[in-house]
């Protein structure tokens, strides 16, 4: 079971949009809305590097 006191992702290389604390972490890190982050993950997968490149327009 996940520890709900966590504030950072368990695996910093992968984005899990199904965990609230991870969703909050990544939206703050990238400065995007939940929806924008979910769209990016759907488009390029869960790799944090790929999502970051996508959000920065370098895809």
PyMOL CGO cylinders between C-alpha atoms (Angstrom):
from pymol import cmd
from pymol.cgo import CYLINDER

trace = [
    CYLINDER, 0.00, 0.00, 0.00, 1.28, 3.48, -0.83, 0.3, 1, 1, 1, 1, 1, 1,
    CYLINDER, 1.28, 3.48, -0.83, 2.31, 5.80, 1.97, 0.3, 1, 1, 1, 1, 1, 1,
    CYLINDER, 2.31, 5.80, 1.97, 0.02, 8.82, 1.65, 0.3, 1, 1, 1, 1, 1, 1,
    CYLINDER, 0.02, 8.82, 1.65, 2.50, 10.98, 3.56, 0.3, 1, 1, 1, 1, 1, 1,
    CYLINDER, 2.50, 10.98, 3.56, 4.87, 10.90, 0.60, 0.3, 1, 1, 1, 1, 1, 1,
    CYLINDER, 4.87, 10.90, 0.60, 5.44, 14.13, -1.24, 0.3, 1, 1, 1, 1, 1, 1,
    CYLINDER, 5.44, 14.13, -1.24, 7.78, 12.93, -3.99, 0.3, 1, 1, 1, 1, 1, 1,
    CYLINDER, 7.78, 12.93, -3.99, 7.42, 10.14, -6.54, 0.3, 1, 1, 1, 1, 1, 1,
    CYLINDER, 7.42, 10.14, -6.54, 8.75, 6.70, -5.70, 0.3, 1, 1, 1, 1, 1, 1,
    CYLINDER, 8.75, 6.70, -5.70, 10.44, 6.51, -9.10, 0.3, 1, 1, 1, 1, 1, 1,
    CYLINDER, 10.44, 6.51, -9.10, 11.59, 9.95, -10.25, 0.3, 1, 1, 1, 1, 1, 1,
    CYLINDER, 11.59, 9.95, -10.25, 11.99, 8.67, -13.82, 0.3, 1, 1, 1, 1, 1, 1,
    CYLINDER, 11.99, 8.67, -13.82, 8.32, 7.73, -14.21, 0.3, 1, 1, 1, 1, 1, 1,
    CYLINDER, 8.32, 7.73, -14.21, 5.10, 9.69, -13.74, 0.3, 1, 1, 1, 1, 1, 1,
    CYLINDER, 5.10, 9.69, -13.74, 2.11, 8.03, -12.10, 0.3, 1, 1, 1, 1, 1, 1,
    CYLINDER, 2.11, 8.03, -12.10, -0.92, 10.29, -12.63, 0.3, 1, 1, 1, 1, 1, 1,
    CYLINDER, -0.92, 10.29, -12.63, -3.08, 7.89, -10.60, 0.3, 1, 1, 1, 1, 1, 1,
    CYLINDER, -3.08, 7.89, -10.60, -1.47, 8.88, -7.28, 0.3, 1, 1, 1, 1, 1, 1,
    CYLINDER, -1.47, 8.88, -7.28, -2.59, 12.28, -5.98, 0.3, 1, 1, 1, 1, 1, 1,
    CYLINDER, -2.59, 12.28, -5.98, 0.75, 13.12, -4.35, 0.3, 1, 1, 1, 1, 1, 1,
    CYLINDER, 0.75, 13.12, -4.35, 2.63, 12.32, -7.55, 0.3, 1, 1, 1, 1, 1, 1,
    CYLINDER, 2.63, 12.32, -7.55, 0.18, 14.27, -9.66, 0.3, 1, 1, 1, 1, 1, 1,
    CYLINDER, 0.18, 14.27, -9.66, 0.66, 17.28, -7.39, 0.3, 1, 1, 1, 1, 1, 1,
    CYLINDER, 0.66, 17.28, -7.39, 4.45, 16.90, -7.45, 0.3, 1, 1, 1, 1, 1, 1,
    CYLINDER, 4.45, 16.90, -7.45, 4.70, 16.73, -11.24, 0.3, 1, 1, 1, 1, 1, 1,
    CYLINDER, 4.70, 16.73, -11.24, 2.18, 19.51, -11.96, 0.3, 1, 1, 1, 1, 1, 1,
    CYLINDER, 2.18, 19.51, -11.96, 4.12, 21.81, -9.64, 0.3, 1, 1, 1, 1, 1, 1,
    CYLINDER, 4.12, 21.81, -9.64, 7.47, 20.74, -11.08, 0.3, 1, 1, 1, 1, 1, 1,
    CYLINDER, 7.47, 20.74, -11.08, 6.38, 21.37, -14.67, 0.3, 1, 1, 1, 1, 1, 1,
    CYLINDER, 6.38, 21.37, -14.67, 4.03, 24.28, -13.94, 0.3, 1, 1, 1, 1, 1, 1,
    CYLINDER, 4.03, 24.28, -13.94, 1.05, 22.72, -15.70, 0.3, 1, 1, 1, 1, 1, 1,
    CYLINDER, 1.05, 22.72, -15.70, -2.51, 21.71, -14.85, 0.3, 1, 1, 1, 1, 1, 1,
    CYLINDER, -2.51, 21.71, -14.85, -3.54, 18.16, -13.99, 0.3, 1, 1, 1, 1, 1, 1,
    CYLINDER, -3.54, 18.16, -13.99, -5.25, 17.86, -17.35, 0.3, 1, 1, 1, 1, 1, 1,
    CYLINDER, -5.25, 17.86, -17.35, -2.20, 19.08, -19.29, 0.3, 1, 1, 1, 1, 1, 1,
    CYLINDER, -2.20, 19.08, -19.29, 0.02, 16.59, -17.47, 0.3, 1, 1, 1, 1, 1, 1,
    CYLINDER, 0.02, 16.59, -17.47, -2.43, 13.74, -18.11, 0.3, 1, 1, 1, 1, 1, 1,
    CYLINDER, -2.43, 13.74, -18.11, -2.55, 14.65, -21.82, 0.3, 1, 1, 1, 1, 1, 1,
    CYLINDER, -2.55, 14.65, -21.82, 1.24, 14.68, -22.03, 0.3, 1, 1, 1, 1, 1, 1,
    CYLINDER, 1.24, 14.68, -22.03, 1.50, 11.26, -20.34, 0.3, 1, 1, 1, 1, 1, 1,
    CYLINDER, 1.50, 11.26, -20.34, -1.14, 9.89, -22.68, 0.3, 1, 1, 1, 1, 1, 1,
    CYLINDER, -1.14, 9.89, -22.68, 0.75, 11.26, -25.69, 0.3, 1, 1, 1, 1, 1, 1,
    CYLINDER, 0.75, 11.26, -25.69, 4.35, 10.32, -24.83, 0.3, 1, 1, 1, 1, 1, 1,
    CYLINDER, 4.35, 10.32, -24.83, 4.14, 7.80, -21.98, 0.3, 1, 1, 1, 1, 1, 1,
    CYLINDER, 4.14, 7.80, -21.98, 5.19, 7.87, -18.34, 0.3, 1, 1, 1, 1, 1, 1,
    CYLINDER, 5.19, 7.87, -18.34, 8.86, 8.80, -18.78, 0.3, 1, 1, 1, 1, 1, 1,
    CYLINDER, 8.86, 8.80, -18.78, 9.46, 12.03, -16.86, 0.3, 1, 1, 1, 1, 1, 1,
    CYLINDER, 9.46, 12.03, -16.86, 12.11, 13.09, -19.40, 0.3, 1, 1, 1, 1, 1, 1,
    CYLINDER, 12.11, 13.09, -19.40, 9.79, 12.49, -22.35, 0.3, 1, 1, 1, 1, 1, 1,
    CYLINDER, 9.79, 12.49, -22.35, 6.94, 14.36, -20.67, 0.3, 1, 1, 1, 1, 1, 1,
    CYLINDER, 6.94, 14.36, -20.67, 9.22, 17.28, -19.84, 0.3, 1, 1, 1, 1, 1, 1,
    CYLINDER, 9.22, 17.28, -19.84, 10.47, 17.48, -23.45, 0.3, 1, 1, 1, 1, 1, 1,
    CYLINDER, 10.47, 17.48, -23.45, 6.89, 17.29, -24.71, 0.3, 1, 1, 1, 1, 1, 1,
    CYLINDER, 6.89, 17.29, -24.71, 5.68, 20.04, -22.39, 0.3, 1, 1, 1, 1, 1, 1,
    CYLINDER, 5.68, 20.04, -22.39, 8.59, 22.25, -23.42, 0.3, 1, 1, 1, 1, 1, 1,
    CYLINDER, 8.59, 22.25, -23.42, 7.66, 21.73, -27.06, 0.3, 1, 1, 1, 1, 1, 1,
    CYLINDER, 7.66, 21.73, -27.06, 10.75, 19.68, -27.90, 0.3, 1, 1, 1, 1, 1, 1,
    CYLINDER, 10.75, 19.68, -27.90, 9.02, 16.52, -29.10, 0.3, 1, 1, 1, 1, 1, 1,
]
cmd.load_cgo(trace, "trace")
